Amino acid sequence: MTNAVAGPGKVIDLYGLSSPNVMKVVILLEEAGLPFRLLPIDIWAGDQFSDDFKALNPNSKAPVIVDPDGPDGAPFTVFESGAILVYLAEKVGRFIPAGPAARYAMLQWLMLQMASIGPMYGQATHFRRSGPPGSEYSLARYTTEARRLADVLEVCLSQAAYLAGDDYSIADMATYPWIALYHEPNGIDLNTLPSLKRWSEAIAARPAVAHVHSLWAEWAQNDQTRRGKASSDGFDRLFGRGKYARVD
Ligand SMILES: N[C@@H](CCC(=O)N[C@@H](CS)C(=O)NCC(=O)O)C(=O)O
């Protein structure tokens, strides 16, 4: 882990980088006014595989948060961006419905983002940017699924202002970064999806989200620099290929 910046007592530590799974957490931190500091993870240098990081997240992925003021008043670590969103929303008592029906209506869209939108958009982007020759089948499969999922969002958002109904929630915060950052590379034309476009523009216009985008310009630039310094072994390890591939 690199470039940690010291911060005072109640500041939440966020281990992350300029990725959609991290952006969703930053949106909630900003919306809720929770102070945090970014501890950058250089995934091209393999920070996520260090013993120190695996003690926080055995799955070696960002984001992770450490809340100095956890449920029992002691420091509390949470990994998996969906779990982090639920944890922080419950902590502040906002952006998560209280009643059971509304809560599950929201959680189903949060789960859809975690289980489908993130992985499918992520794989489509991987094969587009980094797939070796012969990746046409994989690229077509994941791009088709990403576009199908955008259609699912369009239908939902043609019936309500937000994914879970009238109220902006962590389901919207989870899904927004994938649309904002990845619709263009995946060839998803928001002009053909008017409800998704309206929703995306409404979220982008929120002051907290606009502030996150201003942070992102610098964070993305820093990650470009890290990526530019990466070795071919670093890429092989990140992508599980070459000597890191586990195939029979
Ligand atoms: N399901 C996880 C996915 C996290 C994830 O894939 N994080 C990426 C950055 S967006 C990462 O840490 N990649 C490093 C690696 O795969 O080694 C979550 O939502 O938190």
The ligand as an ORCA input file, in Angstrom:
! r2SCAN-3c Opt
* xyz 0 1
  N     -17.141     -7.807     -5.695
  C     -16.044     -6.941     -5.339
  C     -15.202     -6.676     -6.562
  C     -14.016     -5.813     -6.218
  C     -13.023     -5.699     -7.376
  O     -13.102     -6.412     -8.396
  N     -12.099     -4.773     -7.191
  C     -11.075     -4.558     -8.188
  C     -10.966     -3.082     -8.463
  S     -12.557     -2.549     -9.102
  C      -9.743     -5.054     -7.661
  O      -9.428     -4.854     -6.514
  N      -8.974     -5.721     -8.531
  C      -7.698     -6.260     -8.178
  C      -7.585     -7.704     -8.538
  O      -8.504     -8.273     -9.143
  O      -6.524     -8.295     -8.229
  C     -16.615     -5.642     -4.745
  O     -17.644     -5.203     -5.254
  O     -16.034     -5.092     -3.803
*
